Amino acid sequence: MAPDNKSPPWALRWRSNTLFIIATVAVGLFTDLFLYGLVVPVLPFMLRNKLSIPQDEIQSYVSNLLAAYAGASVVSSVPAGWIADRTNSRRVPFLSGLAALLAATIMLALGNSIAMLCVARVLQGISAAVVWTIGLAMILDTVGPQNLGKVVGSIFSFISVGELMAPVIGGVLYEKTGYSGVFGVAAGVLGLDFLMRLLVVEKKTAAKYDIDLGPDAQNEEQGAQGDYEATRDSAEVENVSNHEQTTERDALIPNKKLEDDDIYRIRHEPNKIVRTFPILICFRSPRLLAGLGLAFVQASLLAMFDATIPTEAQSLFGFTSLQAGLLFIALDVPYLILGPVAGWAVDRYGTKLAAVVGFGYLVPTLILLRLPSDNILPGKSNIILYCALLALNGVGLAVIGSPSVVEASDVVGKFNQANPGFFGVNGPYAQLYGFNSLFFCAGLTIGPVVAGALRDGIGYGNMNLVFALISTITATLSFFIVGGKPSWNHIFKI
């Protein structure tokens, strides 16, 4: 029966459809990254032509404006999650994030002072924190933990196009059409995003009018947000016989269930800070810290490619901004195609395998990026080699796209199950994704700064060697921490 005898919203069935909710979140994340990157190549011209900033001061102002965005995202992520976990609907804060982005875009288009541009970038940063935090929480509410990797992998594949191509598109639009073309495209993307966010209806809201429109039956039976253990156990039952579970699994990991309960159960009364921000209790698990660390390294690698491909292409091949932008296709296509497959593998085989294989695979592919700089092949052959190496790296980026989110969600889900009611009705998931956004934004900020300094200081090849070393360390830590301690069960799980 409908609540308060009200009629159900118009077109409730398709507005609460799982695919429409996923598409809405994906478009929201795409819009955030696309608009962020779209104005980056335009900022120096705005500062010089509209604000008459001296040429020798432009780089400093651009860096400060980028820092304002990143700083606002980092500061806003956790509060956004805290608020979202204490509201009845995630849709309202999701819309508020778009309002901040709309205001920021208008201020950038009309800005005639440094202060206005700075405020605009801060609003963009706040919007990013909200959309990432609320969006990922809505995805978990909708698909449940057992499908999280596949969905997140698909979404990351889609939004990577916006992240990597937006700066090039912005530069081309500004060159061909000026400010009007850049902000006209921005307005079109914002319009689509606004329409979808306005129409979307959450599963739990739809269920008040029609129980059949609630979360999927499998999520209802398992308790969509709480019963992570039951979900994963049922997945194992499908692939391993009961006899094998009671012999091999128990022999290799004795009393695993009891140990897990002890690890995740809260036995002492938390202090006031933890009661206010209950997600903090989950940080006693090294797996959560490792999962967030994966997000940081993943974002750093994405930002490294974004920052160095155009400059390296110009230096090596004399490419224009448009030609350099086309190189991103080689990186994007494998990411776009393989992201959903890699996400499915995370759901099927676990986070440890994906993290170890993904970051381990990136070690040689990053090192090999030094070959074009050594000019081992003549002319166009060297360009083809660079494209091929970028494509190989795109495969690795696809594999590491979802383990961080799935690992962190799994840990927090186990805390939520072991301590019923401690985290409130909505659970701690928006708070978790607030921290995930914080670490991811920190990676997007630090990655290009470190990459640029290393490229200028020790060269492009050695810069990639440093990032390969970081990937090596990440893969090693993933083997020992991500997904729990390594065991024969993990090794032979496939």
HELIX and SHEET records of a PDB file:
HELIX    1   1 PRO A    3  ASN A    5  5                                   3    
HELIX    2   2 LEU A   12  ARG A   15  1                                   4    
HELIX    3   3 THR A   18  LEU A   38  1                                  21    
HELIX    4   4 LEU A   43  PHE A   45  1                                   3    
HELIX    5   5 MET A   46  LYS A   50  3                                   5    
HELIX    6   6 GLN A   55  ALA A   84  1                                  30    
HELIX    7   7 ARG A   91  LEU A  110  1                                  20    
HELIX    8   8 ILE A  114  VAL A  143  1                                  30    
HELIX    9   9 PRO A  145  ASN A  147  5                                   3    
HELIX   10  10 LEU A  148  THR A  177  1                                  30    
HELIX   11  11 TYR A  179  LEU A  199  1                                  21    
HELIX   12  12 LYS A  203  TYR A  209  1                                   7    
HELIX   13  13 ILE A  211  LEU A  213  5                                   3    
HELIX   14  14 ALA A  217  GLN A  222  1                                   6    
HELIX   15  15 TYR A  228  ASN A  239  1                                  12    
HELIX   16  16 ASN A  242  GLU A  244  1                                   3    
HELIX   17  17 GLN A  245  ARG A  249  3                                   5    
HELIX   18  18 ASP A  250  LEU A  252  1                                   3    
HELIX   19  19 LYS A  256  TYR A  264  1                                   9    
HELIX   20  20 LYS A  272  THR A  276  1                                   5    
HELIX   21  21 PRO A  278  ARG A  284  5                                   7    
HELIX   22  22 PRO A  286  PHE A  317  1                                  32    
HELIX   23  23 SER A  321  TYR A  349  1                                  29    
HELIX   24  24 THR A  351  ILE A  367  1                                  17    
HELIX   25  25 LEU A  368  ARG A  370  5                                   3    
HELIX   26  26 PRO A  372  ASP A  374  5                                   3    
HELIX   27  27 GLY A  379  VAL A  399  1                                  21    
HELIX   28  28 PRO A  403  ALA A  418  1                                  16    
HELIX   29  29 TYR A  429  ILE A  458  1                                  30    
HELIX   30  30 TYR A  460  PHE A  480  1                                  21    
HELIX   31  31 TRP A  488  ILE A  491  1                                   4    
END                                                                             
